[in-house]
Amino acid sequence: MDLLELMARAPGAPAVLDALGAEPGVHVVGGAVRDALLGTVPRELDLVVEGDAVPVARRAAERLGGEIVVHERFGTATVRSPAVTFDVVSARTETYAQPGALPDVSPGATIEQDLARRDFTVNAIALRLADGAIVEWPGAREDVAAGVLRVLHDRSFEDDPTRLLRMARYGARLGFEPDPGTDALAAAATVDTVSGGRLGSELRLLLREPQPAALLALERHGLGRAAIHPGFHADAALIEAVLALCPADARADLAVLATALTSAGG
């Protein structure tokens, strides 16, 4: 199936594509392209514009009978309409003043420069809406086909250690494995420079992924013990047993996390 056809089946996508499909320089990026390459319908469409996102978002809002909210610091505009709500982001570069800090954002980048700030090669792919042209980090599509998670540069985990939890999350969802170089960098990395709030946000996302795979992924290199608690231990059989006992309205995410902390004490 054509990639754009798969993207058009994502939640809210028909309105987004109708509003932006004719705009030059608008790309779908990241996980949506990766998922479409894998033959699955994306969860959502992440949109990046080469140039200023605000006028593009304003025209999209007019077409949809909606309005926009501008976030100047990040070069982002949110389109809110009766049909759909979505963000349009200006292509940008990011730098890190220190390990684990939030990035300093500089708009006005090319799509190639924007892809260079991504976490893994499989997410460093862009599809231009106007003509379906693909721009990618070298080897990105090969890594998608091979099921490989590969960082773009050696400082990736140092710049943003939350990428360690994202690696676990993508691995659980997609069944992908890190390449040897990325795995070695992960083994040497630390989460000590990241705030508890940011780690908590990533953990909540990870708990939504397939279990027990997601929690088991945190056993790799002691990530669960470093990011959550020194007593962290994921037991696949226990997780599966708890999930089987959870009623439909239970907080299964918290239940499975509790299984990994049964020996934490205190």
C-alpha positions as CSV (number, residue, x, y, z in Angstrom):
1,M,0.0,0.0,0.0
2,D,1.1,3.6,-0.7
3,L,2.7,5.3,2.3
4,L,0.3,8.3,2.1
5,E,-2.7,5.9,1.9
6,L,-1.6,4.3,5.2
7,M,-1.1,7.8,6.7
8,A,-4.5,8.9,5.6
9,R,-6.0,6.2,7.9
10,A,-4.4,7.6,11.0
11,P,-6.8,9.4,13.5
12,G,-7.7,12.8,12.1
13,A,-5.4,12.4,9.1
14,P,-7.9,13.0,6.3
15,A,-8.5,16.6,7.5
16,V,-4.8,17.2,8.1
17,L,-3.9,16.0,4.6
18,D,-6.7,18.0,3.0
19,A,-5.5,21.1,4.8
20,L,-1.7,20.7,4.2
21,G,-1.3,18.4,1.2
22,A,-0.8,21.3,-1.3
23,E,1.6,23.3,1.0
24,P,5.2,23.2,-0.2
25,G,7.8,22.1,2.3
26,V,5.5,20.3,4.7
27,H,6.7,16.8,5.7
28,V,5.4,14.0,7.9
29,V,8.3,12.9,10.0
30,G,9.4,10.3,12.5
31,G,7.3,7.4,13.7
32,A,4.5,7.9,11.3
33,V,6.8,7.3,8.3
34,R,8.5,4.4,10.1
35,D,5.1,2.8,10.8
36,A,3.9,3.2,7.3
37,L,7.1,1.7,6.0
38,L,6.3,-1.3,8.3
39,G,2.9,-1.5,6.7
40,T,0.9,-0.3,9.8
41,V,-1.4,2.7,10.3
42,P,0.4,5.4,12.2
43,R,-0.9,6.5,15.6
44,E,-0.6,10.2,14.6
45,L,1.1,12.5,12.1
46,D,4.0,14.7,13.2
47,L,4.4,17.6,10.8
48,V,7.5,19.7,10.1
49,V,7.7,22.7,7.7
50,E,10.8,23.9,6.0
51,G,10.4,27.6,6.9
52,D,7.9,29.3,9.2
53,A,5.3,27.0,10.5
54,V,2.9,29.8,11.6
55,P,1.6,31.0,8.3
56,V,1.3,27.4,7.1
57,A,-0.7,26.6,10.2
58,R,-2.9,29.7,9.8
59,R,-3.8,28.7,6.2
60,A,-4.6,25.2,7.4
61,A,-6.8,26.6,10.1
62,E,-8.7,28.8,7.6
63,R,-9.3,25.8,5.4
64,L,-10.6,23.8,8.3
65,G,-12.6,26.6,9.9
66,G,-10.5,26.6,13.0
67,E,-7.9,28.7,14.8
68,I,-4.3,28.5,15.8
69,V,-2.2,28.9,19.0
70,V,1.4,29.9,18.5
71,H,4.2,28.6,20.7
72,E,7.0,31.1,19.8
73,R,9.8,29.5,21.7
74,F,9.6,26.2,19.8
75,G,8.5,27.5,16.4
76,T,5.3,25.5,16.7
77,A,1.7,26.3,16.0
78,T,-1.3,24.2,17.1
79,V,-4.3,24.1,14.7
80,R,-7.6,23.6,16.5
81,S,-10.6,22.9,14.4
82,P,-14.0,21.0,14.7
83,A,-12.5,18.2,12.7
84,V,-9.0,17.7,14.2
85,T,-6.3,19.3,16.4
86,F,-2.7,19.0,15.4
87,D,0.7,20.7,15.6
88,V,2.8,22.2,12.8
89,V,6.5,22.6,13.7
90,S,9.2,24.7,12.0
91,A,12.2,22.6,11.0
92,R,14.9,23.3,13.6
93,T,18.2,22.4,15.1
94,E,18.8,21.6,18.7
95,T,21.9,22.0,20.9
96,Y,22.4,20.9,24.5
97,A,24.1,23.3,27.0
98,Q,24.8,20.4,29.3
99,P,24.0,16.7,29.5
100,G,20.4,16.0,30.3
101,A,19.3,19.6,29.8
102,L,16.3,20.6,27.7
103,P,17.6,21.6,24.2
104,D,18.2,25.1,22.9
105,V,16.1,25.4,19.7
106,S,17.1,27.3,16.6
107,P,14.5,27.4,13.8
108,G,15.2,28.0,10.1
109,A,16.7,24.6,9.4
110,T,16.4,22.3,6.4
111,I,14.6,19.1,6.7
112,E,17.9,17.3,6.6
113,Q,19.2,19.3,9.6
114,D,15.9,18.7,11.4
115,L,16.3,14.9,11.0
116,A,19.7,15.2,12.6
117,R,18.2,16.0,16.0
118,R,16.2,12.7,16.1
119,D,16.7,9.9,18.6
120,F,17.2,6.9,16.3
121,T,17.7,6.4,12.6
122,V,14.3,4.7,12.2
123,N,12.7,8.0,13.3
124,A,14.9,10.1,11.1
125,I,12.8,9.8,8.0
126,A,10.5,12.5,6.4
127,L,7.9,12.2,3.7
128,R,7.0,15.4,1.8
129,L,3.2,15.7,1.4
130,A,3.2,17.6,-1.9
131,D,4.9,14.8,-3.9
132,G,5.6,11.8,-1.6
133,A,9.4,12.4,-1.8
134,I,11.3,10.8,1.1
135,V,14.3,12.4,2.9
136,E,16.2,10.2,5.4
137,W,19.2,9.9,7.5
138,P,21.7,7.5,5.8
139,G,20.6,3.9,6.3
140,A,17.3,4.8,8.0
141,R,15.1,2.7,5.8
142,E,17.5,-0.2,5.9
143,D,17.4,-0.1,9.7
144,V,13.6,-0.1,9.6
145,A,13.6,-3.2,7.4
146,A,16.2,-4.9,9.6
147,G,14.5,-4.0,12.9
148,V,17.5,-2.1,14.2
149,L,17.6,0.8,16.7
150,R,20.7,3.0,16.0
151,V,21.5,6.4,17.4
152,L,22.6,9.1,15.1
153,H,25.8,10.0,17.0
154,D,27.9,8.9,19.9
155,R,26.7,11.7,22.3
156,S,23.0,10.9,21.8
157,F,22.4,9.3,25.2
158,E,24.6,11.8,26.9
159,D,22.7,14.8,25.4
160,D,19.3,13.3,26.3
161,P,19.3,10.2,28.5
162,T,15.5,9.8,28.2
163,R,16.4,8.2,24.9
164,L,17.4,5.2,26.9
165,L,13.8,4.7,28.0
166,R,12.6,5.4,24.5
167,M,14.8,2.7,23.2
168,A,13.1,0.3,25.6
169,R,9.7,1.6,24.5
170,Y,10.3,1.2,20.8
171,G,11.9,-2.2,21.3
172,A,8.8,-3.4,23.2
173,R,6.4,-2.0,20.6
174,L,8.2,-2.9,17.4
175,G,10.3,-5.8,18.4
176,F,13.5,-3.9,17.3
177,E,16.9,-4.4,18.9
178,P,19.8,-1.9,19.3
179,D,22.8,-2.4,17.0
180,P,26.0,-3.3,18.9
181,G,27.4,0.3,18.8
182,T,24.2,1.7,20.2
183,D,24.0,-1.0,22.8
184,A,27.5,-0.2,24.0
185,L,26.7,3.4,24.3
186,A,23.6,2.6,26.3
187,A,25.6,0.4,28.7
188,A,27.9,3.3,29.4
189,A,25.2,5.9,29.8
190,T,23.6,7.3,32.9
191,V,20.2,8.9,33.7
192,D,21.6,10.9,36.6
193,T,21.5,14.2,34.7
194,V,17.7,14.0,33.9
195,S,15.0,15.4,36.2
196,G,12.6,13.0,37.9
197,G,9.7,14.7,36.1
198,R,11.1,13.9,32.7
199,L,12.0,10.3,33.6
200,G,8.4,10.0,35.0
201,S,6.9,11.2,31.7
202,E,8.9,8.7,29.7
203,L,8.0,5.9,32.2
204,R,4.3,6.6,31.9
205,L,4.6,6.3,28.1
206,L,6.6,3.1,28.4
207,L,3.9,1.5,30.7
208,R,1.4,1.9,27.8
209,E,3.5,-0.4,25.6
210,P,3.1,-4.2,25.3
211,Q,3.8,-6.0,28.6
212,P,5.8,-7.7,29.8
213,A,8.2,-6.7,27.0
214,A,8.4,-3.1,28.0
215,L,9.3,-3.7,31.6
216,L,11.6,-6.5,30.7
217,A,13.5,-4.1,28.4
218,L,14.4,-2.0,31.5
219,E,16.4,-4.9,32.8
220,R,19.0,-4.2,30.1
221,H,22.1,-2.6,31.6
222,G,20.2,-2.0,34.8
223,L,18.1,0.8,33.4
224,G,15.1,0.1,35.6
225,R,17.2,0.1,38.7
226,A,18.8,3.4,37.7
227,A,15.7,5.2,36.5
228,I,13.1,3.9,38.9
229,H,14.4,2.1,42.0
230,P,17.4,0.1,43.0
231,G,15.0,-2.8,43.8
232,F,13.5,-2.9,40.3
233,H,13.1,-6.4,38.9
234,A,10.7,-7.4,36.1
235,D,9.3,-10.9,36.2
236,A,7.5,-11.9,33.0
237,A,5.4,-14.6,34.6
238,L,4.3,-12.3,37.4
239,I,3.4,-9.5,35.1
240,E,1.4,-11.8,32.9
241,A,-0.4,-13.2,35.9
242,V,-1.3,-9.7,37.2
243,L,-2.5,-8.6,33.8
244,A,-4.8,-11.7,33.6
245,L,-6.4,-10.7,36.9
246,C,-6.9,-7.0,36.0
247,P,-10.5,-6.1,35.4
248,A,-11.3,-4.0,32.3
249,D,-11.4,-0.7,34.2
250,A,-8.2,-1.3,36.2
251,R,-5.0,0.8,36.0
252,A,-3.0,-2.1,34.4
253,D,0.0,0.2,33.9
254,L,0.3,0.8,37.7
255,A,-0.4,-2.8,38.4
256,V,2.4,-4.1,36.3
257,L,4.8,-1.5,37.6
258,A,4.0,-2.6,41.1
259,T,5.1,-6.2,40.2
260,A,8.6,-4.9,39.4
261,L,8.8,-3.2,42.8
262,T,7.7,-6.0,45.1
263,S,11.2,-6.5,46.4
264,A,12.0,-2.7,46.6
265,G,11.2,-2.4,50.3
266,G,10.6,0.8,52.2
